[in-house]
């Protein structure tokens, strides 16, 4: 059809204020194959026209299969992408679940024939689809679908089934970050609610609020991950664990990390680890009633008893993961540096941040120790009558 420039998804012409810095695009249709692709290396229209000729040749080869590897989208997703995901990603079930929707849209369409236009149409329809809760999909969920497709085509390109990733230049929608955290009055009501058959949640709650662990990290703690000694130890996962720190052998990103334990965390984990062998989990249903499912169901009951709204999709609702956000919020209120908070949470930070974090174990340790400091009492003096 044409070569032209686009700025934030819109076609522009010479004279536009951002024309010089905008990116060239090639768009054409050949034998039913629609191609819309950015040409980031093109500096002039002549460069873009040259790229157009090359893309037309590639489209022709894909259409008639001259030396091309042909496979349908569903077949590639099930037989190539999902097996790779299972070995390399932790949230395999999410890929399977979201994959049902994208497979329903693309079906057996040749994966080589799917371009940016088809991806945009898929994302647009998925964004309008009503969920099982009878609500519209949020931008964050739609972005997960785009990431899923981007990863799928990246894998297809690596295996030689496609020549380019049609999701590479697509912008994700703006997400609204969740702001919910446990407020002081709610914390007090929780303490009162965690009695009787809910008392098993006291230790996990304290650890979550003072160490910022994810639920899946908490239930996988082993006795050998904890260093209560006065000397550093080297964990089998390959990291050095400082005194009064714990090792997390596998974080969400698959990499090991270590977390400092303040007084409260040390007390709770020390009590929970009594009698456990180094390779044994200290939180199990048999040992102390703590498991993934009991935390989930117990926390919901505790919310009900404490008169705190529960649920991620409910207005004002709180979830167990919000305790991790509470941990970060309280540290920020104490004036702890943002980089240190992110390192304590196990988030990946590039460049100077990772170097800075490596040099400040004492700062991080002092940060969580401040959460365990004993709060002073307010003394009220009576006014003397003169």
WOPE-V450960 format. One line per field, one symbol per residue. ss: DSSP state (A for helix, B for strand, O for the rest). psi: psi as a letter, one per 30 degrees, with the letter a starting at -180 (. if undefined). burial: b if it has 9 or more other C-alpha atoms within 8 Angstrom, else e. Layout:
BEGIN
ss: ???
psi: ???
burial: ???
END
This chain:
BEGIN
ss: OBBBBBBOOBBBOOOOOOOOOOBBBBBBBBOOBBBBBBBOOOOOAAAAAAAAAAAAAAAAAAAAOOOOOOOBAAAAAAAAAAAAAAAAOOOAAAAAAAAAAAAAAAOOOBAAAOOAAAAAAAAAAAAAOBOOOOOBOOAAAAAAAAAAAAAAAAAAAAOOOOOOOOOOOOOOOOOOOOOOOOOAAAAAAAAAAOOAAAOOAAAAAAAAAAAOOOAAAAOOOBAAABBOOOOOBBOOOOOBBOOOBBBBOOOOOOOOBBBBOOAAAAAAAAAAOOOOOOOOBOOOAAAAOOOAAAAAAAAAAAAAAOOOOBOOOOOOOBOOOAAAAAAAAAAAAOOOOAAAAAAAAOOOOOOAAAAAAAOOAAAAAAAAAAAAOOOOOOOOOOOOOO
psi: elklkkjhfkkllkfkfgeeflkkkkklkjhfjkkjkkiffkfleeeeeeeeeeeeeeeeeeeggjgkjkkleeeeeefeeeeeeeffkeheeeeeeffeeeeeefbgkkfffjaeeeeeeeeeeeffkklfghlkkleeeeeeeeeeeeeefeeeeeggflfljffegkkllkkjkkfklkleeeeeeeeffilbfgfffeeeeeeefffgklefeefgkleffkjgaglllkkffglkjlkhllkjejaegfklllkkkaeeeeeeeeeffkfklegkkfjleeeggkleeeeeeeeeeeeeeghkkkkefkkglkleffeeeeeeeeeeffgkkeeeeeeefgkkklbfeeeeefgheeeeeeefefffkkklkkkkkkkkk.
burial: eebbbbbeeeebeeeeeebeebbbbbbbbbeebbbbbbbeebeebebbbebbeeebeebbbbbebeeeebbbbbbbbbebbbbebbeeeeebeebbebbebbbeebbebbbbbbbbbebeebbeebbeebeeeeebbebbebbebbebbbebbbbbbeeebbeebbbeeeeeeeeeeeebbbeeebbebbbebbeeebebbbbbbbbbbbbbbbbebbbbbbbbbbbeeeebbebeeebebbbbbbbbbbbeeeebbbbbbbebbbebbeebbeebeeebbbbbbeebbbbbebbbebbbebbbebebbbeeeeeebbbbebbbbbbbbebbeeebeeebbbbbbeeeeeeebbeebeeeeeebbebbbebbeeeeeeeeeeeeee
END
